[in-house]
Every structure is written in C-alpha cells, then in structure tokens.
Amino acid sequence: MPPTQPRYTLHKPLSPSLFLVRRTGANATEETLLARPLDEPSPSHPVNSTKSAVLALLQPPSTAGTALANLLNHENIVSIRDELVDFPAEVGGGGGGAAGRRRRMFLWDWADAGTLAGVFAEYEKELVTPPASVSSGQIGGRKGVKGGFLPEGFVWHIGLGMVRGLQWLHEGVRERYGVEGGQNGGRCKRVRGRMGPERDWMPVLHRDLKAENVFLQHPRGIETYGAVKLGNFERCWVSGSVSRSKETPVVAMEWEDGPSLGELRDRRERWEREKMGVERAHRPYTEGSELFAVGALLYRMMCGYPLPPAEECPECGCVHLTSNDVAGHTPCEHDCVGDVNIDEVFKPLFNYTDGLKEFVMLLLRLNRSDEWRASIVMDIVWPRYEHWTATTEDGQLHRDIYDDIWFRQQNQERLLKSQHRVGVEERMVSDQDEDMVEIPVDDSVLVV
C-alpha cells in the first residue's frame, strides 16, 4: 500500500517559525497559506498572554481553540483555515535538537498583496508637502494629480471590507452575497443579505486598527481588488457579556485591560459628563472608536496624509479636528499639524463622489460613540456604493465580489449547457448508427 500523501507541502520558508504551504491532492488549488507553529510565536508578532488573552488561547494545553477558530472565520478577517497536529519540528523551524519531535500549527490566510501600510509607503512618495492648515479644505496632492489621492473604487473596497469585518467582531453578524441577472442583459444586480447574529456572541474590540494591520490579497477572480482582511489581534478585547446586552455596553480602555465592568461603566458615565475633562487614559474605547479609526484610514487614502489626532494633540495640546457644528473651536497657532474641518476638507476632492465623502464624514463623527453599530453604517452607505457603481464611469468598470460570483455562475451555466449539448449530439449520433441498415453486396455483380 503506497504511503499516504500529506495534505500540505512546504512551499517557501519565510523565517525560522513562519513558512508558506500549499494543499496537495487531485482537487487542490494553488492557494497558499501561512503556517505558524503554536509552541513558538512569530518573532514579528509574539504572543504575550498578559496582553492578549485571545492569542494565549491558541497555545497548548488550551481547549478553547475551536471557539477561537469560529471567531477568526470571516472573509474580512485573517482567519484560521486549517490545523496540522503532527508536523516535523525541523521543517517548522524547530532546528537543532528538534529532529524527531512533532509540532502543532495553524494555517492562516496569507496576505500575498501586503498591507495598506505598504500601499501608503509606495504611493505617498509622490506627494507634495501638505499645507499648514486644511481647515478650509485645501490639501496637498500627488504631483500632477489633483482632486484626490487613491482611486475611489479602492477606497470603497477598503472601507466596506473593514466595516464588514467589524460587523462580525462587534455583533457576530455576517453578510450574505447573492446576484440576479441584470435587465436586458445588463450588469448583474447585487442581492445583499445578512445572517442573524451568532448565538451568545461576545463582542470583540480590535483596539489596534491601523494600516499595518489591514492585510490585502491579490484578486482570485475577475474582481478589481482582492480581499481586505483585519489582522493582528494581540491587543483585542473580548466582552464578558452577550452581544446586544443593554445592561452591559461594549466599552473598554484603549490601553488598559484591568478595569472591572463596574469601573468601565463609571468611566463611560464620567466621559458623557465631562468629555475632555477626563484623563485620556480613562476615556472609554467603544465600537464607535473603531469605526472612527476606519474613517481615519479612508481620510488618508483620499487626502494622502494622516488625520490629525481626534482629541488633544500630543505636541501642542490643541484640538485639530473640528466640524461646522462644533461651536467655539479655537484654531491652533502652533507649528505642528494643520486643523481639519471634516465638513470642508473633502469639498475640493472632485475625484470622489458625494456618497463616498458622506461615508467618511459619518465615520469621523463617531469617535468614542457607543450608539452606532457597524451594521447601521453598512445599511446607510451601501446604497451610496451601489449608486457609484451604477452611475459613474469608474463605478461601471469596477468589479467586486458580486461580479465575480455572477461571472462564475454564468461560466457554470455555460459549461452545463455545453455538456448537455454534447450529450444530445452523442445520443443523436448513436441513434443514427442504430438506424443504419447494412446492405449485402454480391461480389459477382460489377457496379459502375
């Protein structure tokens, strides 16, 4: 009996404890996954159980791995795809005296297109120096390019993907994807649905939403951009209450893990009363804080520069972020960063539709809010996205996951029709062969 073929083969080592693998077998795809031994944390993302209870659950002898795998299982989250429980230690980076020892490891999504930080690093080389103030909406731009920084389709793609990921983490809610045929042979119609929240879901706050933790993949089909995935959960916070519990709001501290539930409630109530009078370290971190962080990244994608601090500037102590409905804003007179009026800053960006600008302006109003949910934001901005895809030239050229689903469905239907047609033709030929009558030939008769 031939030896059993391993499910995965080593494709490329990345470091002593990280490497890429590919699935084997007749039906295997070329998909590449990231393999990481569980008994040896990645040097770039060490597991610190005092900081990350979630990643600590991955370490033996924990029995919570199944629950964690269910959490890290979403198209917009860097997810656990499989587990190898008997892998040679020397292949997995054990080295030295590890020969003969076996290791347990998880296989993760591989971000083959890098991170959003890499996109910024590449394209911001072309930027001119930003002006001292952007209160009036005047911003810097790329050399020779005015009206915006990165393409609108890419901004929509990142924004919607991140909000979907937060919708899963915060609420346990997953989007459903479907398509219907367009009228008169036109573009397919997106059918957006939503699965109910997971039972007994405990909300999770990422607490480290930055460009370095937004991971990208190359397209797998006809879509313009590949998947966007939130990753690096070392600082995440898991609520101790079931999702949507009115008695227990989803609130944490941005940098502190120790406060009790009662203390978190007290700090939130104090913030509601005193706002900026509360010491920054004691201000609540909420679902709105994470939605605001998404808005800050989209702002940078559109304007080309990081958003100023949402609250007191660490350099001068001034507040640089304002809006038209904020009374009594005092402009900063220091030489640090310019003030930003979120109602004015996007007006000169003629490369972007009003729908996208409204999306980002909404997010930038949600800092520390505990009233807004990612699902509410999705319901508001989705019609604006569909309007962009239907009414603009760039939007009509843009291809998303729905277009890829439609394309695959059409290919499948064409394949089935082709197989059906071939089958019919083969049956017709077979029937004709059966109907043919063999005529005997008399060799004594000359036929001319």
Buried (B, 14 or more C-beta within 10 A) or exposed (E): EEEEEBEBEBBEBBEBBBBBBBBEEEEEEEBBBBBBBBBBBBEEBEBEEEBBEBBBBBBEEEEEBEEBBEBBEBBBBBBBBBBBEEBBBBBBBBEEEBEEEEBBBBBBBBBBBBBBBBBBEEBBEEBEEBEEBBBBBBBBBBEEEEEBBBBBBBBBBBBBBBBBBBBBBBBBBBBEBBBEEEEEEEBBBBEBEBEEBBEEBBBBBBBBBBBBBBBBBEBEEEBBBBBBBBBBBBBBBBBEBBBEEEEBBBBBBBEBEEBEBEEBBEBBEBBEEEEEEBEEEBBBBBBBBBBBBBBBBBBBBBBBBBBBBBBEBEEBEBBBBBBEEEEEBEEBEEEBBBBBBBBBBBEBBEBBBEBBBBBBBBBBBBBBBBEBBBBBBBEEBBEBBBBBBEEBEBBEEBBBBBBBBBBEBEEEEEEEEEEEEEEEEEEEEEEEEEEEEEEEEEEEEEEE
